[in-house]
Amino acid sequence: MFRKVMTILMIGGSLAVAACNTVRGAAEDVNSAANAVDNAT
């Protein structure tokens, strides 16, 4: 059970890192999401 949970966490972490690549990319993603919410209201 522990191995399955760790495998899922590792895969999820890999996908998150691959999606953003850098901390700057993550900040840009959050900023663009915030702008989209602001524009929608």
Contacts in CASP RR format, 6 or more apart in sequence:
PFRMAT RR
TARGET T0000
AUTHOR 0000-0000-0000
METHOD contacts of the structure
MODEL  1
MFRKVMTILMIGGSLAVAACNTVRGAAEDVNSAANAVDNAT
19 29 0 8 1.000
20 26 0 8 1.000
20 29 0 8 1.000
END
